[in-house]
Amino acid sequence: MKLITALLLLALLGGCAAEQSSPRRFAWVTGLLPEKAAFYKQLHANPWPGVNRMLKECKIQNYSIHLKEIDGRPYLFSYLEYTGDNWEADMRKMAADPETQRWWKETDPCQSPLPDAAAKGKIWSDMEEVYYLR
């Protein structure tokens, strides 16, 4: 009986640990100024090594940005997975990084926030996940 209880407890704890270690997924959308689109794409074709390094240090993986034109206007869709356990602290760490700050000085003026983000002083609008296939 003790063996069965121990195995059940181990299976339960293992299941919880697996759930906790799965990444949190985030997605955002923003506009892209048409006159800045080529520059923005050029920057991201050759990202600065320190920026990529900081993203990884802040436990970000599978990060991608996609471009889509809708009704003649360019929009950016961003997706990432976060594997850490303190999103706010990792985002503060990233925001304090001098190279990341310089990068944002290049990329931010290229973007055109949607009204909900602009009202909050942000560039990217949060997106709601409605489906996920494991």
BELCOR-V143108 format. One record per residue. PHI is phi as a letter, one per 30 degrees, with the letter a starting at -180 (NA if undefined). Layout:
# BELCOR-V143108
phi
PHI
PHI
This chain:
# BELCOR-V143108
phi
NA
d
d
d
d
d
d
d
d
d
d
d
d
d
d
d
d
d
d
d
d
d
d
d
c
b
b
b
b
a
d
b
d
e
d
c
d
d
d
d
d
d
e
d
d
b
d
d
e
d
d
d
d
d
e
d
d
c
i
c
b
h
c
b
b
c
c
b
c
b
h
i
c
d
b
c
c
b
b
a
c
c
c
d
b
b
e
d
d
d
d
d
d
d
d
d
d
e
d
d
d
d
d
d
d
d
d
e
d
d
c
b
e
d
e
d
d
e
d
c
i
c
c
c
c
d
c
c
d
c
a
b
c
d
